[in-house]
Amino acid sequence: MKWKASESPSKKAKRCSPSSRAPLMHMSPKSQLKRKSNAKIKRDSAVRKLKEYEMDMDISLNNEQDEEMSEVVATIDSKFSDELAKLFEGGMIMESGRE
């Protein structure tokens, strides 16, 4: 326990970081609470950024552009349906391989 008392403040702060691999059972209740708080702050920040990105990515089309996009999608569906099916199958296989 002596070595923890003489630890530098920056090293103590790293243990309280949400990405730290330090075992919780070796930390004081105060440090555990600090890590939990830091994780919540980091998560909330990421959610806020995600919402901002979603709002930035929202694209509105006028009627002419909407009709053109519908034609493009219909052409892809009619002429390249086999290739699309293979792509989706490949994607599903890759997804199931990660689990």
C-alpha positions as CSV (number, residue, x, y, z in Angstrom):
1,M,0.0,0.0,0.0
2,K,3.0,2.3,0.5
3,W,3.7,2.5,-3.2
4,K,0.1,3.7,-3.9
5,A,0.5,6.5,-1.4
6,S,3.7,7.7,-3.1
7,E,2.2,7.5,-6.6
8,S,2.2,10.6,-8.8
9,P,-1.2,12.3,-9.3
10,S,-1.0,11.7,-13.0
11,K,-0.7,8.0,-12.5
12,K,-3.7,8.1,-10.1
13,A,-5.7,10.0,-12.7
14,K,-4.9,7.4,-15.4
15,R,-6.3,4.6,-13.1
16,C,-9.6,6.6,-12.9
17,S,-9.7,6.9,-16.7
18,P,-12.6,5.0,-18.3
19,S,-10.2,3.2,-20.6
20,S,-7.9,2.1,-17.8
21,R,-7.3,-1.7,-17.3
22,A,-6.6,-1.3,-13.6
23,P,-8.8,-3.8,-11.7
24,L,-11.6,-2.1,-9.8
25,M,-11.2,-4.4,-6.8
26,H,-7.7,-2.9,-6.2
27,M,-9.1,0.6,-6.2
28,S,-10.6,2.6,-3.3
29,P,-14.3,3.2,-3.4
30,K,-13.6,6.9,-4.1
31,S,-11.5,6.0,-7.1
32,Q,-14.1,3.5,-8.4
33,L,-16.7,6.2,-8.2
34,K,-14.5,8.6,-10.0
35,R,-13.9,6.1,-12.8
36,K,-17.7,5.5,-13.1
37,S,-18.3,9.2,-13.3
38,N,-15.6,9.7,-16.0
39,A,-17.1,6.8,-18.0
40,K,-20.5,8.4,-17.9
41,I,-19.1,11.8,-18.9
42,K,-17.3,10.2,-21.8
43,R,-20.4,8.2,-22.9
44,D,-22.6,11.3,-22.8
45,S,-20.1,13.3,-24.8
46,A,-20.0,10.6,-27.5
47,V,-23.8,10.5,-27.6
48,R,-23.9,14.3,-28.0
49,K,-21.3,14.2,-30.9
50,L,-23.3,11.4,-32.6
51,K,-26.5,13.4,-32.5
52,E,-24.6,16.4,-34.0
53,Y,-23.2,14.2,-36.8
54,E,-26.7,12.9,-37.5
55,M,-28.1,16.4,-37.8
56,D,-25.2,17.4,-40.1
57,M,-25.8,14.4,-42.3
58,D,-29.5,15.1,-42.8
59,I,-30.0,15.9,-46.5
60,S,-33.1,17.3,-48.0
61,L,-33.9,16.9,-51.7
62,N,-36.3,18.8,-53.8
63,N,-38.9,17.0,-55.9
64,E,-36.7,16.7,-59.0
65,Q,-33.8,15.3,-57.1
66,D,-36.1,13.0,-55.2
67,E,-37.4,11.6,-58.5
68,E,-33.9,11.2,-59.9
69,M,-32.9,9.3,-56.8
70,S,-35.9,7.0,-57.1
71,E,-35.0,6.3,-60.7
72,V,-31.4,5.5,-59.7
73,V,-32.6,3.1,-56.9
74,A,-35.0,1.4,-59.3
75,T,-32.3,0.9,-61.9
76,I,-29.9,-0.6,-59.4
77,D,-32.7,-2.9,-58.1
78,S,-33.7,-4.1,-61.5
79,K,-30.3,-4.5,-63.2
80,F,-28.0,-5.4,-60.3
81,S,-30.2,-7.3,-57.9
82,D,-28.0,-10.5,-58.1
83,E,-24.8,-8.5,-57.3
84,L,-26.6,-6.7,-54.4
85,A,-27.8,-10.0,-53.0
86,K,-24.2,-11.3,-53.0
87,L,-23.0,-8.2,-51.4
88,F,-25.6,-8.4,-48.6
89,E,-24.8,-12.1,-48.1
90,G,-21.1,-11.3,-47.8
91,G,-21.9,-8.6,-45.3
92,M,-24.0,-10.9,-43.2
93,I,-21.3,-13.5,-43.2
94,M,-18.7,-11.0,-42.1
95,E,-21.1,-9.7,-39.3
96,S,-21.7,-13.2,-38.0
97,G,-17.9,-13.9,-38.0
98,R,-17.4,-11.1,-35.6
99,E,-19.7,-12.4,-32.9
